[in-house]
Amino acid sequence: MKAVRDNKVYNIDETSKSTYLAQGFDITDDHFNIIERSPAATVPYTEYQKVKNELEELKAQKAKK
């Protein structure tokens, strides 16, 4: 398992997982598939706006039916 943040990657074990999560690291498997996101992770505003626009479009489509 790995702890990943920015350009830092550490090999960790289960016992140190919570420590790295608290420090803002994401936990991944050895192939960098995310196991658990850091509670401190944030969504970039552009991504938020994209999802918000998609939601509004879907609501509008549903209202037309």
Order of alpha helices (4+ residues) and beta strands (2+ residues): beta-beta-alpha-beta-beta-alpha
